């Protein structure tokens, strides 16, 4: 644990987790109002992984994400206004409303895309890390992926390439216990953390609901990568307290018990970290409520801005699809 971590950094991390949580709660409301086109997957309950991991990155570092990637993008610095606009299909979005929830990208913030393809972001992260190695820019890339993607062959290929070329990439698996509606334990042979062992990639399993633990483990992996020692694999064990996607109740049967969800809610990462800060004297009992109010006000303004953004012009539907002048 970094005993020199500044209290202001801790409060910023707590506020960022609150922002991710409240942003996605707004998404749930907007989706029920049929204001979001397409499928939307929430990461409520997993905020410590996104914020803890991205807290180890510089602004110039990069990430690749998943279909459940709003938290990753916000943790890397994306703003809620353009995020809302993108998910609502508005021109003010990061991809002018063309990418939506599962294909959101912001090169300005080092977000190389959320990705609707399971495991699709893993090789992109390796390519990004290869760029850093060739250019010598000292950059690090984090590849976020889920437990379902851990069973995709592309993970082994990417681990192999990253290992033999000692690329500055950190593979972060968010193991939330389910691949869509199937329990991970029923689909996965062995332990995900052991996937890196055959390639000589240092691998660590961490409590994904403990922000400090995530910060320390991923931070160490980033330092190792930045120092030229190659890739690492981190399995962060966490839980999504909402379903696989918004509205799944209309077409799925219950696949987990209320007691299971309640037990994980008792280990809410935001509540756990806030309690740690109060116990350490870094904030008062009222601070959490004050931060929540700040975040809600910020989201009110961001959502109003996004709703005022125009819809795309249908005549520009093909704009940006192809690069002009390329045969």
Residue frames as qw, qx, qy, qz and C-alpha x, y, z in Angstrom:
[[0.000, 0.888, 0.460, 0.000, 0.00, 0.00, 0.00],
 [0.397, 0.471, -0.022, 0.788, 1.24, 3.47, -0.88],
 [0.399, -0.630, -0.489, 0.453, 1.45, 5.25, 2.46],
 [0.221, -0.288, 0.079, 0.929, 2.41, 8.49, 0.69],
 [0.070, 0.528, 0.685, 0.498, -0.87, 8.71, -1.24],
 [0.034, -0.099, 0.167, -0.980, -2.31, 12.20, -0.81],
 [0.234, 0.406, 0.736, -0.488, -5.72, 12.57, 0.88],
 [0.393, 0.538, -0.066, -0.743, -6.84, 14.77, -2.03],
 [0.284, 0.259, -0.820, -0.424, -6.12, 11.89, -4.42],
 [0.021, 0.196, 0.959, -0.203, -8.27, 9.58, -2.32],
 [0.308, 0.535, 0.443, -0.651, -11.19, 12.01, -2.32],
 [0.365, 0.482, -0.421, -0.676, -10.81, 12.44, -6.08],
 [0.174, 0.084, -0.960, -0.204, -10.94, 8.67, -6.52],
 [0.146, 0.377, 0.815, -0.416, -14.04, 8.43, -4.33],
 [0.356, 0.569, 0.108, -0.733, -15.71, 11.21, -6.30],
 [0.304, 0.360, -0.688, -0.552, -14.84, 9.49, -9.57],
 [0.039, -0.131, -0.990, 0.026, -16.43, 6.25, -8.36],
 [0.237, 0.523, 0.570, -0.588, -19.53, 8.20, -7.37],
 [0.326, 0.523, -0.271, -0.739, -19.58, 9.79, -10.84],
 [0.205, 0.146, -0.901, -0.353, -19.40, 6.41, -12.55],
 [0.048, 0.312, 0.909, -0.273, -22.17, 5.01, -10.33],
 [0.261, 0.589, 0.366, -0.672, -24.50, 7.99, -10.74],
 [0.260, 0.422, -0.516, -0.699, -23.86, 8.21, -14.49],
 [0.189, -0.015, -0.947, -0.261, -24.93, 4.61, -14.95],
 [0.116, 0.449, 0.760, -0.455, -27.96, 5.07, -12.70],
 [0.318, 0.559, -0.016, -0.765, -28.99, 7.88, -15.05],
 [0.228, 0.252, -0.783, -0.520, -28.48, 5.54, -18.00],
 [0.022, 0.250, 0.961, -0.114, -30.88, 3.04, -16.45],
 [0.235, 0.598, 0.451, -0.620, -33.51, 5.78, -16.20],
 [0.272, 0.541, -0.350, -0.715, -32.91, 7.00, -19.75],
 [0.097, 0.095, -0.937, -0.323, -33.10, 3.49, -21.13],
 [0.127, 0.424, 0.853, -0.276, -36.46, 2.88, -19.45],
 [0.271, 0.695, 0.197, -0.637, -37.65, 6.10, -21.08],
 [0.744, 0.431, 0.442, 0.255, -36.50, 4.69, -24.45],
 [0.125, 0.972, -0.129, -0.154, -34.05, 7.55, -24.91],
 [0.268, -0.604, 0.704, 0.261, -31.01, 5.30, -25.52],
 [0.815, 0.390, -0.272, -0.330, -30.81, 3.36, -28.79],
 [0.624, 0.366, -0.680, 0.119, -29.37, -0.15, -28.65],
 [0.811, -0.387, -0.418, 0.130, -28.31, -2.35, -25.76],
 [0.047, -0.780, 0.370, -0.502, -26.79, -0.86, -22.60],
 [0.820, -0.171, -0.494, 0.232, -24.69, -2.86, -20.13],
 [0.301, -0.875, 0.152, -0.346, -24.10, -1.39, -16.66],
 [0.623, 0.242, -0.605, 0.433, -21.05, -1.89, -14.45],
 [0.449, -0.672, 0.165, -0.565, -22.69, -0.87, -11.17],
 [0.897, -0.420, 0.134, -0.031, -20.72, -2.58, -8.40],
 [0.875, 0.133, 0.089, 0.457, -17.46, -2.68, -10.37],
 [0.142, 0.976, -0.015, 0.162, -16.38, 0.96, -10.00],
 [0.539, -0.740, 0.359, 0.179, -13.26, 0.22, -7.94],
 [0.781, 0.061, 0.455, 0.423, -11.68, -1.72, -10.80],
 [0.449, 0.750, 0.264, 0.407, -12.11, 1.05, -13.36],
 [0.126, -0.966, 0.092, -0.205, -11.10, 3.91, -11.07],
 [0.701, -0.597, 0.349, 0.175, -8.35, 2.02, -9.30],
 [0.784, 0.142, 0.401, 0.453, -6.73, 0.81, -12.50],
 [0.398, 0.762, 0.216, 0.464, -6.99, 4.06, -14.46],
 [0.348, -0.936, 0.058, 0.009, -5.63, 5.98, -11.49],
 [0.719, -0.393, 0.371, 0.436, -2.23, 4.47, -12.31],
 [0.610, 0.438, 0.433, 0.499, -2.21, 5.91, -15.82],
 [0.155, -0.366, 0.086, 0.913, -0.95, 9.18, -17.23],
 [0.491, 0.608, 0.181, -0.597, -3.19, 11.23, -19.51],
 [0.375, 0.586, -0.568, -0.439, -1.13, 10.03, -22.49],
 [0.209, -0.116, 0.971, -0.023, -1.53, 6.34, -21.59],
 [0.529, 0.047, -0.459, -0.712, -4.25, 4.30, -23.27],
 [0.479, -0.001, 0.797, -0.368, -6.94, 1.75, -22.51],
 [0.388, -0.064, -0.701, -0.595, -9.14, -0.63, -24.44],
 [0.442, -0.061, 0.532, -0.720, -12.52, -1.52, -23.05],
 [0.106, 0.184, 0.976, 0.056, -15.54, -3.79, -23.32],
 [0.217, -0.527, -0.607, -0.554, -19.28, -3.70, -23.95],
 [0.512, -0.760, -0.391, 0.091, -19.52, -2.73, -20.25],
 [0.649, 0.114, -0.075, 0.748, -17.15, 0.19, -20.55],
 [0.068, -0.894, -0.181, -0.403, -18.76, 3.43, -19.37],
 [0.634, -0.760, 0.039, 0.135, -16.82, 3.29, -16.11],
 [0.753, -0.071, 0.231, 0.613, -13.51, 2.75, -17.88],
 [0.339, 0.611, 0.270, 0.662, -14.07, 5.77, -20.13],
 [0.300, -0.902, -0.105, -0.293, -15.11, 8.04, -17.27],
 [0.763, -0.572, 0.096, 0.286, -12.23, 6.82, -15.11],
 [0.682, 0.101, 0.258, 0.677, -9.79, 7.63, -17.93],
 [0.171, -0.343, -0.032, 0.923, -11.06, 11.19, -18.08],
 [0.018, -0.402, -0.650, -0.645, -13.95, 11.28, -20.54],
 [0.191, 0.001, 0.293, -0.937, -16.59, 13.86, -19.65],
 [0.304, 0.338, 0.847, -0.276, -20.20, 12.89, -18.88],
 [0.409, 0.610, 0.080, -0.674, -21.74, 15.41, -21.28],
 [0.420, 0.478, -0.618, -0.461, -20.26, 13.95, -24.49],
 [0.051, -0.053, 0.993, -0.089, -20.72, 10.47, -22.97],
 [0.412, 0.445, 0.614, -0.506, -24.46, 11.06, -22.54],
 [0.454, 0.621, -0.179, -0.613, -24.64, 12.57, -26.03],
 [0.190, 0.362, -0.862, -0.301, -22.90, 9.58, -27.58],
 [0.133, 0.138, 0.965, -0.181, -25.21, 7.08, -25.93],
 [0.385, 0.588, 0.471, -0.533, -28.23, 9.14, -26.99],
 [0.588, 0.406, 0.558, 0.422, -27.03, 9.21, -30.61],
 [0.071, 0.967, 0.159, -0.185, -26.37, 12.95, -30.61],
 [0.591, 0.712, -0.118, 0.360, -23.85, 14.99, -32.58],
 [0.185, -0.849, 0.371, -0.327, -22.17, 16.17, -29.38],
 [0.936, -0.304, 0.178, 0.012, -20.99, 12.66, -28.57],
 [0.421, -0.613, 0.555, 0.373, -17.37, 11.56, -28.77],
 [0.346, 0.022, 0.800, 0.490, -18.15, 9.72, -32.01],
 [0.288, 0.083, -0.231, -0.925, -20.87, 12.17, -33.10],
 [0.711, 0.048, 0.332, -0.618, -23.48, 9.67, -31.95],
 [0.705, 0.376, -0.512, -0.316, -22.26, 6.92, -34.29],
 [0.324, 0.310, -0.864, 0.229, -20.60, 4.64, -31.75],
 [0.726, -0.469, -0.257, -0.433, -23.09, 4.46, -28.92],
 [0.698, -0.624, 0.294, -0.192, -22.49, 2.51, -25.73],
 [0.926, -0.137, 0.315, 0.159, -20.53, -0.40, -27.17],
 [0.714, 0.327, 0.194, 0.588, -18.30, 1.46, -29.64],
 [0.129, -0.991, -0.038, 0.008, -17.41, 4.69, -27.88],
 [0.779, 0.096, -0.007, 0.619, -13.94, 6.06, -28.59],
 [0.047, -0.999, 0.018, -0.011, -11.98, 9.14, -27.55],
 [0.783, 0.291, -0.178, 0.520, -8.37, 9.31, -28.73],
 [0.010, -0.765, 0.192, -0.615, -8.01, 12.59, -26.84],
 [0.618, -0.587, 0.339, -0.398, -8.43, 10.69, -23.58],
 [0.034, 0.433, -0.901, 0.001, -6.56, 7.57, -24.63],
 [0.666, 0.132, 0.623, -0.389, -9.74, 5.52, -24.87],
 [0.073, 0.292, -0.773, -0.558, -9.21, 3.24, -27.87],
 [0.559, -0.081, -0.508, -0.650, -12.79, 2.07, -27.79],
 [0.654, -0.056, 0.619, -0.432, -15.37, 0.18, -25.87],
 [0.224, 0.289, -0.823, -0.434, -16.02, -2.98, -27.86],
 [0.799, 0.005, 0.104, -0.592, -19.09, -5.06, -28.62],
 [0.811, 0.263, -0.522, -0.029, -16.92, -8.03, -29.59],
 [0.802, -0.585, 0.113, -0.033, -16.05, -10.18, -26.59],
 [0.773, -0.311, 0.283, 0.475, -12.28, -9.95, -26.18],
 [0.570, 0.717, 0.227, 0.331, -12.04, -7.57, -29.14],
 [0.050, -0.975, 0.161, -0.147, -10.11, -4.93, -27.24],
 [0.798, -0.480, 0.282, 0.230, -7.35, -7.27, -26.05],
 [0.741, 0.170, 0.303, 0.575, -5.29, -7.39, -29.29],
 [0.188, 0.881, 0.133, 0.413, -5.89, -3.68, -29.87],
 [0.489, -0.856, 0.166, 0.000, -4.21, -3.02, -26.53],
 [0.808, -0.207, 0.346, 0.430, -1.24, -5.15, -27.59],
 [0.533, 0.585, 0.281, 0.543, -0.98, -3.10, -30.77],
 [0.135, -0.956, -0.014, -0.260, -1.08, 0.08, -28.73],
 [0.684, -0.652, 0.271, 0.182, 1.67, -1.24, -26.45],
 [0.778, 0.157, 0.332, 0.510, 3.74, -2.22, -29.49],
 [0.270, 0.845, 0.145, 0.438, 3.44, 1.36, -30.71],
 [0.404, -0.897, 0.159, -0.086, 4.76, 2.64, -27.37],
 [0.818, -0.330, 0.338, 0.329, 7.64, 0.17, -27.48],
 [0.662, 0.419, 0.310, 0.538, 8.63, 1.13, -31.03],
 [0.120, 0.864, 0.102, 0.478, 8.21, 4.86, -30.50],
 [0.540, -0.013, -0.488, 0.686, 9.82, 4.80, -27.05],
 [0.190, -0.611, -0.114, -0.760, 7.17, 7.10, -25.63],
 [0.036, 0.155, -0.749, 0.643, 7.09, 5.43, -22.20],
 [0.608, -0.139, -0.062, -0.779, 3.38, 4.75, -22.55],
 [0.159, 0.001, 0.963, -0.217, 1.40, 1.95, -20.95],
 [0.537, -0.102, -0.416, -0.727, -1.85, 0.42, -22.19],
 [0.380, -0.026, 0.804, -0.456, -4.43, -1.38, -20.06],
 [0.406, -0.075, -0.731, -0.543, -6.66, -3.99, -21.70],
 [0.490, -0.049, 0.563, -0.664, -9.90, -4.37, -19.77],
 [0.522, 0.016, -0.718, -0.461, -11.86, -7.56, -20.42],
 [0.719, -0.332, 0.214, -0.572, -14.35, -9.79, -18.66],
 [0.540, -0.284, 0.786, -0.103, -14.28, -13.34, -17.39],
 [0.816, 0.440, 0.344, -0.149, -16.07, -14.54, -20.53],
 [0.491, 0.822, -0.288, -0.025, -13.32, -13.07, -22.70],
 [0.346, -0.630, 0.695, -0.032, -10.72, -14.94, -20.63],
 [0.735, 0.056, 0.675, 0.005, -11.84, -18.07, -22.51],
 [0.626, 0.767, 0.007, -0.143, -11.28, -16.52, -25.94],
 [0.885, 0.094, 0.112, 0.441, -8.25, -17.70, -27.86],
 [0.334, 0.801, -0.029, 0.496, -7.20, -14.14, -28.58],
 [0.491, -0.836, 0.210, -0.127, -6.13, -13.74, -24.95],
 [0.865, -0.249, 0.313, 0.303, -3.51, -16.49, -25.31],
 [0.649, 0.527, 0.197, 0.513, -2.28, -15.03, -28.58],
 [0.005, 0.914, -0.041, 0.405, -2.02, -11.58, -27.05],
 [0.681, -0.689, 0.246, 0.031, -0.26, -12.82, -23.90],
 [0.871, 0.034, 0.267, 0.412, 2.26, -14.65, -26.08],
 [0.471, 0.677, 0.115, 0.553, 3.05, -11.67, -28.27],
 [0.244, -0.913, 0.095, -0.313, 3.23, -9.27, -25.33],
 [0.803, -0.533, 0.234, 0.131, 5.54, -11.63, -23.46],
 [0.825, 0.129, 0.235, 0.497, 8.03, -12.35, -26.23],
 [0.351, 0.630, 0.105, 0.685, 8.30, -8.65, -27.11],
 [0.387, -0.336, -0.481, 0.711, 8.10, -7.45, -23.47],
 [0.005, -0.549, -0.366, -0.751, 5.37, -4.98, -24.35],
 [0.001, -0.013, 0.492, -0.870, 4.10, -2.36, -21.86],
 [0.543, -0.283, -0.423, -0.667, 0.56, -3.73, -21.50],
 [0.202, -0.086, 0.800, -0.559, -1.45, -4.71, -18.42],
 [0.423, -0.239, -0.745, -0.458, -4.25, -7.23, -18.94],
 [0.244, -0.067, 0.582, -0.773, -7.01, -6.51, -16.39],
 [0.339, -0.278, -0.837, -0.328, -9.77, -9.12, -16.20],
 [0.422, -0.201, 0.312, -0.827, -12.92, -7.98, -14.40],
 [0.300, -0.128, -0.943, -0.068, -14.26, -11.27, -13.12],
 [0.412, -0.181, 0.207, -0.869, -17.81, -10.38, -12.11],
 [0.433, -0.033, 0.832, -0.346, -18.91, -13.98, -11.83],
 [0.643, 0.491, 0.546, -0.215, -21.03, -14.17, -14.97],
 [0.131, -0.136, 0.621, 0.760, -20.54, -14.42, -18.72],
 [0.390, -0.259, -0.448, -0.761, -23.85, -12.94, -19.82],
 [0.716, -0.382, 0.055, -0.582, -26.34, -15.12, -17.89],
 [0.928, -0.019, -0.364, 0.078, -24.07, -18.11, -17.16],
 [0.599, -0.770, 0.209, 0.066, -22.01, -18.49, -14.00],
 [0.289, 0.773, -0.564, -0.028, -18.30, -18.26, -14.72],
 [0.433, -0.403, 0.790, -0.162, -17.53, -21.30, -12.56],
 [0.791, 0.257, 0.528, -0.170, -19.62, -23.42, -14.94],
 [0.660, 0.751, 0.016, -0.026, -17.80, -22.19, -18.04],
 [0.220, 0.838, -0.471, 0.166, -14.17, -21.75, -17.04],
 [0.940, -0.102, -0.245, 0.216, -11.66, -24.51, -16.41],
 [0.634, -0.008, -0.246, 0.733, -8.96, -23.63, -13.91],
 [0.205, -0.779, -0.271, 0.527, -8.34, -20.11, -12.64],
 [0.432, 0.876, 0.134, 0.167, -8.27, -17.05, -14.86],
 [0.244, -0.905, 0.336, 0.092, -5.25, -15.68, -12.98],
 [0.690, -0.296, 0.601, 0.276, -3.28, -18.74, -14.13],
 [0.703, 0.671, 0.233, 0.034, -3.77, -17.88, -17.81],
 [0.216, 0.924, -0.314, 0.031, -0.55, -15.88, -17.80],
 [0.681, -0.541, 0.489, 0.068, 1.65, -18.57, -16.21],
 [0.862, 0.200, 0.374, 0.276, 2.55, -20.53, -19.38],
 [0.485, 0.772, 0.071, 0.404, 3.81, -17.32, -20.95],
 [0.590, -0.089, -0.308, 0.741, 5.87, -16.24, -17.94],
 [0.080, -0.600, -0.139, -0.784, 3.60, -13.25, -17.39],
 [0.090, -0.024, -0.689, 0.718, 3.40, -12.17, -13.72],
 [0.405, -0.445, -0.571, -0.559, -0.21, -12.63, -12.62],
 [0.009, 0.004, -0.648, 0.761, -2.11, -11.50, -9.54],
 [0.291, -0.583, -0.703, -0.286, -5.63, -12.05, -8.24],
 [0.084, 0.064, -0.352, 0.930, -7.02, -9.06, -6.35],
 [0.067, 0.603, 0.711, -0.356, -10.21, -8.06, -4.55],
 [0.208, 0.378, 0.440, 0.787, -11.84, -5.92, -7.22],
 [0.280, -0.824, -0.420, -0.258, -14.11, -4.21, -4.69],
 [0.574, -0.668, -0.064, 0.470, -11.16, -2.86, -2.71],
 [0.382, 0.921, -0.020, 0.079, -10.02, 0.34, -4.42],
 [0.248, -0.825, 0.505, 0.058, -6.67, 0.47, -2.61],
 [0.734, -0.148, 0.643, 0.161, -5.89, -3.15, -3.49],
 [0.678, 0.626, 0.341, 0.180, -6.63, -2.49, -7.16],
 [0.125, 0.973, -0.190, 0.028, -4.55, 0.70, -7.11],
 [0.451, -0.665, 0.586, 0.102, -1.58, -1.10, -5.59],
 [0.744, 0.039, 0.639, 0.193, -1.64, -4.18, -7.83],
 [0.590, 0.713, 0.313, 0.215, -2.35, -2.42, -11.12],
 [0.021, -0.975, 0.217, 0.033, -0.07, 0.45, -10.16],
 [0.552, -0.518, 0.615, 0.222, 2.79, -2.00, -9.64],
 [0.716, 0.309, 0.575, 0.248, 2.06, -3.69, -12.96],
 [0.374, 0.913, 0.126, 0.103, 2.10, -0.31, -14.73],
 [0.245, -0.862, 0.424, 0.130, 5.44, 0.60, -13.15],
 [0.685, -0.183, 0.660, 0.247, 6.83, -2.74, -14.27],
 [0.629, 0.598, 0.448, 0.215, 5.57, -2.19, -17.82],
 [0.164, 0.985, -0.043, 0.032, 6.86, 1.36, -17.95],
 [0.394, -0.739, 0.522, 0.162, 10.26, 0.16, -16.78],
 [0.453, 0.537, -0.639, -0.314, 10.59, -2.22, -19.74],
 [0.246, -0.235, 0.917, -0.207, 9.83, -5.44, -17.85],
 [0.193, -0.096, -0.869, -0.445, 6.87, -6.43, -19.98],
 [0.524, -0.373, -0.366, -0.672, 3.22, -7.35, -19.44],
 [0.119, -0.049, 0.831, -0.542, 1.26, -8.39, -16.38],
 [0.420, -0.372, -0.688, -0.461, -2.12, -10.03, -15.85],
 [0.162, -0.068, 0.584, -0.792, -4.50, -8.94, -13.09],
 [0.336, -0.422, -0.785, -0.305, -7.71, -10.78, -12.24],
 [0.170, -0.151, 0.365, -0.903, -9.97, -8.44, -10.27],
 [0.183, -0.367, -0.912, -0.015, -12.77, -10.36, -8.57],
 [0.201, 0.064, 0.174, -0.962, -15.89, -8.21, -8.42],
 [0.181, 0.444, 0.874, -0.082, -19.65, -8.34, -9.08],
 [0.146, -0.194, -0.308, -0.920, -22.26, -6.53, -11.14],
 [0.199, 0.232, 0.736, -0.604, -25.32, -5.91, -9.00],
 [0.604, 0.445, 0.039, -0.660, -27.49, -5.21, -12.05],
 [0.889, 0.231, 0.394, -0.039, -28.17, -7.67, -14.84],
 [0.640, 0.038, 0.463, 0.612, -26.18, -8.39, -17.95],
 [0.110, 0.224, 0.330, 0.910, -28.06, -5.64, -19.75],
 [0.294, 0.161, 0.335, -0.880, -30.89, -3.22, -19.07],
 [0.684, 0.185, -0.096, -0.699, -34.28, -4.79, -19.63],
 [0.258, 0.236, -0.930, -0.114, -33.15, -8.41, -19.51],
 [0.353, 0.083, 0.756, -0.546, -36.05, -9.23, -17.18],
 [0.646, 0.374, -0.008, -0.666, -38.35, -9.20, -20.22],
 [0.807, 0.375, -0.384, -0.246, -36.74, -12.26, -21.77],
 [0.413, 0.330, -0.801, 0.280, -34.66, -14.12, -19.17],
 [0.760, -0.517, -0.382, -0.099, -35.42, -16.27, -16.15],
 [0.397, -0.850, 0.318, -0.136, -33.74, -15.50, -12.80],
 [0.837, 0.325, -0.381, 0.220, -30.20, -16.85, -12.87],
 [0.355, 0.213, -0.600, 0.685, -28.95, -15.74, -9.44],
 [0.394, -0.604, -0.678, 0.144, -30.52, -15.48, -6.02],
 [0.147, -0.903, -0.087, -0.394, -31.58, -12.34, -4.19],
 [0.732, -0.654, 0.076, 0.175, -29.37, -13.42, -1.29],
 [0.756, 0.067, 0.196, 0.620, -26.32, -13.54, -3.56],
 [0.240, 0.692, 0.176, 0.658, -26.92, -10.04, -4.87],
 [0.446, -0.862, -0.073, -0.230, -27.61, -8.73, -1.36],
 [0.825, -0.419, 0.071, 0.373, -24.39, -10.25, -0.04],
 [0.597, 0.247, 0.184, 0.741, -22.34, -8.50, -2.71],
 [0.035, -0.821, -0.187, -0.538, -24.14, -5.21, -2.09],
 [0.660, -0.741, -0.049, 0.113, -22.87, -5.46, 1.47],
 [0.679, -0.288, 0.259, 0.623, -19.39, -5.23, -0.09],
 [0.383, 0.888, 0.227, 0.112, -20.19, -2.16, -2.19],
 [0.695, 0.141, -0.058, 0.703, -16.83, -0.67, -3.27],
 [0.027, 0.669, 0.031, 0.742, -17.94, 2.93, -2.76],
 [0.650, -0.697, -0.061, -0.297, -19.23, 2.34, 0.76],
 [0.901, -0.226, -0.100, 0.356, -16.13, 0.33, 1.65],
 [0.540, 0.310, -0.054, 0.781, -13.71, 3.01, 0.49],
 [0.205, -0.726, -0.054, -0.654, -15.71, 5.83, 2.07],
 [0.791, -0.599, -0.101, -0.067, -15.64, 3.97, 5.39],
 [0.810, -0.018, -0.093, 0.579, -11.85, 3.60, 5.10],
 [0.268, 0.513, -0.008, 0.816, -11.44, 7.35, 4.56],
 [0.487, -0.730, -0.080, -0.473, -13.69, 8.21, 7.49],
 [0.887, -0.417, -0.111, 0.165, -11.81, 5.78, 9.74],
 [0.701, 0.095, -0.033, 0.706, -8.50, 7.31, 8.67],
 [0.181, -0.731, -0.235, 0.614, -9.75, 10.83, 9.39],
 [0.297, -0.018, 0.480, 0.825, -9.43, 11.85, 5.74],
 [0.245, -0.338, -0.392, -0.820, -13.06, 12.95, 5.51],
 [0.331, -0.052, 0.563, -0.755, -16.05, 13.53, 7.75],
 [0.347, 0.297, 0.877, -0.151, -19.29, 11.59, 7.93],
 [0.407, 0.732, 0.312, -0.449, -21.05, 14.25, 5.82],
 [0.050, -0.556, 0.543, 0.628, -18.47, 14.32, 3.04],
 [0.259, 0.133, 0.906, 0.308, -19.92, 11.39, 1.10],
 [0.234, 0.734, 0.617, -0.161, -23.29, 13.12, 0.88],
 [0.039, 0.822, -0.107, -0.558, -21.65, 16.37, -0.21],
 [0.153, -0.337, 0.750, 0.548, -19.73, 14.58, -2.97],
 [0.283, 0.410, 0.858, 0.122, -22.92, 12.84, -4.12],
 [0.188, 0.844, 0.353, -0.357, -24.67, 16.21, -4.37],
 [0.050, -0.675, 0.424, 0.602, -21.76, 17.63, -6.40],
 [0.219, -0.064, 0.882, 0.413, -21.87, 14.68, -8.78],
 [0.272, 0.603, 0.748, -0.056, -25.64, 14.87, -9.25],
 [0.135, 0.859, 0.076, -0.488, -25.41, 18.58, -10.05],
 [0.111, -0.494, 0.650, 0.566, -22.64, 17.87, -12.56],
 [0.234, 0.174, 0.916, 0.274, -24.74, 15.18, -14.22],
 [0.263, 0.752, 0.505, -0.331, -27.79, 17.44, -14.35],
 [0.120, 0.794, -0.239, -0.546, -25.78, 19.96, -16.39],
 [0.168, -0.309, 0.833, 0.427, -24.15, 17.26, -18.52],
 [0.315, 0.385, 0.866, 0.051, -27.46, 15.62, -19.39],
 [0.262, 0.829, 0.286, -0.403, -29.09, 18.95, -20.25],
 [0.014, 0.669, -0.498, -0.551, -26.14, 19.72, -22.54],
 [0.223, -0.066, 0.922, 0.310, -26.41, 16.33, -24.23],
 [0.320, 0.580, 0.738, -0.133, -30.16, 16.64, -24.74],
 [0.210, 0.850, 0.040, -0.481, -29.65, 20.03, -26.38],
 [0.198, -0.411, 0.707, 0.540, -27.18, 18.53, -28.84],
 [0.664, 0.367, -0.165, -0.630, -28.76, 17.93, -32.28],
 [0.876, 0.073, 0.476, -0.003, -29.38, 14.56, -33.83],
 [0.385, -0.271, 0.607, 0.640, -27.04, 13.62, -36.71],
 [0.488, 0.514, -0.190, -0.680, -27.94, 14.74, -40.22],
 [0.868, 0.155, 0.466, -0.071, -29.13, 11.65, -42.17],
 [0.645, 0.755, -0.116, 0.012, -27.31, 12.97, -45.23],
 [0.075, 0.754, -0.628, 0.178, -24.03, 12.48, -43.35],
 [0.927, -0.239, 0.203, -0.207, -24.67, 8.82, -42.51],
 [0.927, 0.251, -0.031, 0.275, -21.72, 7.67, -44.62],
 [0.144, 0.873, -0.323, 0.336, -19.35, 10.38, -43.40],
 [0.304, -0.654, 0.642, -0.258, -16.28, 8.89, -41.73],
 [0.955, 0.001, 0.250, -0.161, -16.99, 5.33, -42.85],
 [0.865, 0.270, 0.120, 0.406, -14.16, 5.26, -45.38],
 [0.375, -0.635, 0.180, 0.651, -10.88, 7.14, -45.62],
 [0.563, 0.806, 0.081, -0.165, -10.93, 9.24, -48.75],
 [0.276, 0.816, -0.499, -0.097, -8.12, 8.70, -51.22],
 [0.378, -0.373, 0.847, -0.038, -7.35, 5.13, -50.11],
 [0.531, 0.217, -0.637, -0.516, -7.76, 2.52, -52.84]]
